Amino acid sequence: MSYHADLFGRLSEDGLKETFDWMADRYHSQTVRVSQSRYPSWMNQVITLVQSWRPRSIADVGCGPGYLLQQLHQRFPDTAIKGVDYSSAMLRHIPAGISTECCPLLDWAKTSSERFDVVLLTFVLRDQPDPQTVLTVIKNRVAPHGHLVVLETQTPTGWRKWGFDLYFHAWLPWWASHVLTKDWTGPRHLAPYRRLADSHRAWMQARVLPNALVAADYADIRPHRPATDVVMLWSAVAAY
Ligand SMILES: C[S@@+](CC[C@H](N)C(=O)[O-])C[C@H]1O[C@@H](n2cnc3c(N)ncnc32)[C@H](O)[C@@H]1O
């Protein structure tokens, strides 16, 4: 196993992929616990937003073990749905019948010829070595006037910041190393939830995401959750 972290604690693609492979079997249950059971309601909000656009095609990029994909597939049986992820261990959890592609997202965005009415990036952008390039290149896969959706963690503004910092940067790394990732065999400081806290620290894009979307030439950029929340949900339209 090889891990290469940059100065901001971001892993190179190889190290990151191995972390996600390791998480695959426990990703859903641990994400529900770590989110204090809020994960399904965040996903529901994404689904409600997507539903409002009545898309004919949806790509879930960095789909993980496919909770959102399965919900979308059940609710929109007539919509063409595709999941993309570079972790084959994650994709093994996705039922046959849902189309998937095992590929680094930038390679997929550069080489695929498909375009989708909706492209989803949920809890994916923050971990990328160059989020701006991802936003720019992924636009190739959004149909004209189609929507990009970004769901990510954010440090809330106001009093909730203190509780968030305590939880995310103190409690979560401790809980992870003593309970959630006890059987992790890689370097301690790169254990999944410790790394999550570090990558959130490096995730300065949270504040600049709207500008980053403008720079990538998206239009109609809208927030769907308040800045006082622990997750951000944005949508943008691919203007051509
Ligand atoms: C934190 S999980 C999020 C999973 C799912 N989208 C969700 O909201 O629960 C990030 C997923 O993105 C995948 N991923 C991260 N970076 C990627 C990349 N550069 N190319 C392809 N997949 C990537 C990981 O393998 C993992 O399954």
The ligand as an ORCA input file, in Angstrom:
! r2SCAN-3c Opt
* xyz 0 1
  C     -17.215     10.051      0.689
  S     -17.694      8.907     -0.541
  C     -19.260      9.572     -1.079
  C     -20.176      8.490     -1.611
  C     -21.565      8.976     -2.028
  N     -21.481      9.967     -3.103
  C     -22.300      9.566     -0.847
  O     -22.730     10.724     -0.918
  O     -22.458      8.879      0.160
  C     -16.670      9.389     -1.906
  C     -16.766      8.386     -3.058
  O     -16.176      8.988     -4.202
  C     -15.244      8.086     -4.786
  N     -14.186      8.927     -5.366
  C     -13.441      9.858     -4.707
  N     -12.577     10.437     -5.553
  C     -12.793      9.861     -6.774
  C     -12.190     10.038     -8.049
  N     -11.211     10.932     -8.241
  N     -12.651      9.301     -9.071
  C     -13.662      8.398     -8.884
  N     -14.249      8.172     -7.699
  C     -13.819      8.899     -6.642
  C     -14.762      7.208     -3.650
  O     -14.290      5.958     -4.091
  C     -16.013      7.094     -2.792
  O     -16.787      5.990     -3.158
*
